Amino acid sequence: MSTAQSWNRLPRVSPKAVHTLTNRQETLPDTLPTPYLAHGNGRSYGDVCLTETGSLLMTRGLDRFIDFDPVQGIVRCEPGVTLGEVLALVVPHGWFLASTPGTKCATVGGSIANDVHGKNHHDVGSFGHHVRAFELWRSDGSVIECRPGQNGDWFRATIGGLGLTGLIRWAEIQLMPVQNPWMWVQSQRFSNLDEFWVLNREAETNWPYTVAWIDCLAKGKARGRGILLSGQHAAAQTNLPAVKTGEKRVPFDPPFSLVNGLSLRAFNTLYYRQPVKPQGGLTHYAPYFYPLDAIQDWNRIYGRKGFYQYQCVIPPEDAEEATAALLDTIAKHGEGSFLAVLKTFGSKPSLGMLSFPRPGTTLALDFPNRGDKTLRLLSELDVIVKEAGGALYPGKDARMSGELFQSGYPEWQTFSEYIDPNFSSRFWQRVTQ
Ligand SMILES: Cc1cc2nc3c(=O)[nH]c(=O)nc-3n(C[C@H](O)[C@H](O)[C@H](O)COP(=O)(O)OP(=O)(O)OC[C@H]3O[C@@H](n4cnc5c(N)ncnc54)[C@H](O)[C@@H]3O)c2cc1C
């Protein structure tokens, strides 16, 4: 049985069948077991892109551009086109994705289905805000063209709809204008969480892109120390630096995780002490937006057992207290993450019924899978998130309880009415049954 994985390599489950789509009009074979589930490029962490009871519809073969208007900055393409392929087409014409996650390997279909967000959420909202239209195929053979003002309820259900409303067959995206492929980026060190809140508030009023990396192992007065990166697209100018290319690869699966207490502490300390650029400097968009894409298969460093990503959002009123409690709990367990990312979302309401982005603070961390020990820590974090009225990101989840999902996504029952009866995922079965 061929299989497909999500990025964190767990859970390890096999679908009943895998069907590769290459023609967006094709009829599915009658013999294909249901429920179906689209699988983009497997860059989700967890089981929103996995099934063990039905068939995965692999969409990477649906990779054609249908139209590109270089004057208006509108691109229409099939869902398996990656964000990197969109950028390769549009950046030379002076356009950029208005919202992009931290990997350019995500597909357009996957980016809609998880309503992904980027470092500029406080400025432009999430990916769904820039989707002009898409076509949804339903398993009864019907096709629904959706726009914000046409079949708007289907639009709201499918943006952030975790692939459950049917198969997106094409999508039209509004791009944003840029002068060149470069970013102007400033970095500032902060020595604890209190300093972060002050710096971040100021940065968000002046910069379209902000994100902080924090040392999640630091305790006491240093709790939450880190580096704040603020960026904007570079202005038009001559004498731009030459672009350095080249990717590295993790060449094999180590039998155990290379991420342990020692390597984590060393990495976090070194990263915190790196030279910063408070005056700013030019950086190409690729290392700025997609630093991890430069190391192919970096997920292998966690070994064969894989890892959990934990991403939560906490409403603004409780954000400072709950973020401190989350960091204290992580430091107490001595478990930690190479890259703990802290960012505040803006107030623009998400369009999707199940969209994760909402006003508040989001913290994202990776934890090597050490079995029950890791699961106990994550359950403690869940209690803090739930008490603060927060939510976890389904696109980065392999273990949240149904109770936590349902409290974080109060529209889930309304959403259920739009699910295609022949589509489901392991995630959905886990959090609703
Ligand atoms: C290094 C890294 C950094 C990341 N940074 C961020 C970030 O900053 N912000 C963020 O929001 N996310 C981030 N992510 C998560 C990633 O962007 C999302 O999980 C994204 O949805 C993955 O897209 P994919 O094409 O791989 O889809 P998959 O993971 O394969 O699938 C995701 C969902 O999309 C559905 N789907 C896929 N194609 C279709 C289709 N044609 N029709 C209907 N449904 C479909 C699937 O059923 C599934 O529910 C990051 C991931 C990585 C690996």
The ligand as a Tripos MOL2 file, in Angstrom:
@<TRIPOS>MOLECULE
LIG
   53    58     1     0     0
SMALL
NO_CHARGES

@<TRIPOS>ATOM
      1 C1          8.1930   24.8240    7.4170 C.3       1 LIG1
      2 C2          6.7250   25.0870    7.5220 C.ar      1 LIG1
      3 C3          6.2820   26.3440    7.8710 C.ar      1 LIG1
      4 C4          4.9070   26.6080    7.9680 C.ar      1 LIG1
      5 N1          4.5110   27.8630    8.3070 N.ar      1 LIG1
      6 C5          3.1890   28.1520    8.3950 C.ar      1 LIG1
      7 C6          2.7460   29.4700    8.6850 C.ar      1 LIG1
      8 O1          3.5610   30.3780    8.8840 O.2       1 LIG1
      9 N2          1.4090   29.6970    8.7210 N.ar      1 LIG1
     10 C7          0.4920   28.7100    8.4650 C.ar      1 LIG1
     11 O2         -0.7150   28.9910    8.4900 O.2       1 LIG1
     12 N3          0.8710   27.4460    8.1750 N.ar      1 LIG1
     13 C8          2.1960   27.1560    8.1320 C.ar      1 LIG1
     14 N4          2.6150   25.8880    7.8260 N.ar      1 LIG1
     15 C9          1.5820   24.8680    7.5570 C.3       1 LIG1
     16 C10         1.2380   24.7740    6.0560 C.3       1 LIG1
     17 O3          1.3590   26.0110    5.4230 O.3       1 LIG1
     18 C11        -0.2120   24.3210    5.9260 C.3       1 LIG1
     19 O4         -0.4020   23.1260    6.6360 O.3       1 LIG1
     20 C12        -0.6560   24.1320    4.4760 C.3       1 LIG1
     21 O5         -2.0500   23.9320    4.4870 O.3       1 LIG1
     22 C13         0.0220   22.9490    3.8060 C.3       1 LIG1
     23 O6         -0.3770   22.8850    2.4550 O.3       1 LIG1
     24 P1         -0.2730   21.5290    1.6110 P.3       1 LIG1
     25 O7         -0.4640   21.8920    0.1920 O.co2     1 LIG1
     26 O8          0.9660   20.7890    1.9640 O.co2     1 LIG1
     27 O9         -1.5710   20.7630    2.0880 O.3       1 LIG1
     28 P2         -1.7470   19.3930    2.8830 P.3       1 LIG1
     29 O10        -0.9800   19.4890    4.1420 O.co2     1 LIG1
     30 O11        -1.4960   18.2500    1.9960 O.co2     1 LIG1
     31 O12        -3.3080   19.4850    3.2060 O.3       1 LIG1
     32 C14        -3.7920   20.4940    4.0670 C.3       1 LIG1
     33 C15        -5.3250   20.5330    3.9890 C.3       1 LIG1
     34 O13        -5.6980   21.0220    2.7020 O.3       1 LIG1
     35 C16        -6.6560   20.1700    2.1170 C.3       1 LIG1
     36 N5         -6.5260   20.3000    0.6720 N.ar      1 LIG1
     37 C17        -5.3950   20.2270   -0.0610 C.ar      1 LIG1
     38 N6         -5.6750   20.4040   -1.3680 N.ar      1 LIG1
     39 C18        -7.0090   20.5890   -1.4690 C.ar      1 LIG1
     40 C19        -7.9090   20.7940   -2.5570 C.ar      1 LIG1
     41 N7         -7.5030   20.8440   -3.8190 N.pl3     1 LIG1
     42 N8         -9.2280   20.9120   -2.2820 N.ar      1 LIG1
     43 C20        -9.6870   20.8510   -1.0020 C.ar      1 LIG1
     44 N9         -8.8820   20.6770    0.0530 N.ar      1 LIG1
     45 C21        -7.5490   20.5410   -0.1660 C.ar      1 LIG1
     46 C22        -6.3300   18.7990    2.6900 C.3       1 LIG1
     47 O14        -7.4390   17.9150    2.6320 O.3       1 LIG1
     48 C23        -5.9590   19.1440    4.1100 C.3       1 LIG1
     49 O15        -7.1190   19.2550    4.9090 O.3       1 LIG1
     50 C24         3.9700   25.5810    7.7090 C.ar      1 LIG1
     51 C25         4.4040   24.3010    7.3450 C.ar      1 LIG1
     52 C26         5.7750   24.0520    7.2520 C.ar      1 LIG1
     53 C27         6.2430   22.6610    6.8520 C.3       1 LIG1
@<TRIPOS>BOND
     1     1     2 1
     2     2     3 ar
     3     2    52 ar
     4     3     4 ar
     5     4     5 ar
     6     4    50 ar
     7     5     6 ar
     8     6     7 ar
     9     6    13 1
    10     7     8 2
    11     7     9 ar
    12     9    10 ar
    13    10    11 2
    14    10    12 ar
    15    12    13 ar
    16    13    14 ar
    17    14    15 1
    18    14    50 ar
    19    15    16 1
    20    16    17 1
    21    16    18 1
    22    18    19 1
    23    18    20 1
    24    20    21 1
    25    20    22 1
    26    22    23 1
    27    23    24 1
    28    24    25 2
    29    24    26 1
    30    24    27 1
    31    27    28 1
    32    28    29 2
    33    28    30 1
    34    28    31 1
    35    31    32 1
    36    32    33 1
    37    33    34 1
    38    33    48 1
    39    34    35 1
    40    35    36 1
    41    35    46 1
    42    36    37 ar
    43    36    45 ar
    44    37    38 ar
    45    38    39 ar
    46    39    40 ar
    47    39    45 ar
    48    40    41 1
    49    40    42 ar
    50    42    43 ar
    51    43    44 ar
    52    44    45 ar
    53    46    47 1
    54    46    48 1
    55    48    49 1
    56    50    51 ar
    57    51    52 ar
    58    52    53 1
@<TRIPOS>SUBSTRUCTURE
     1 LIG1         1 GROUP 0 **** ****
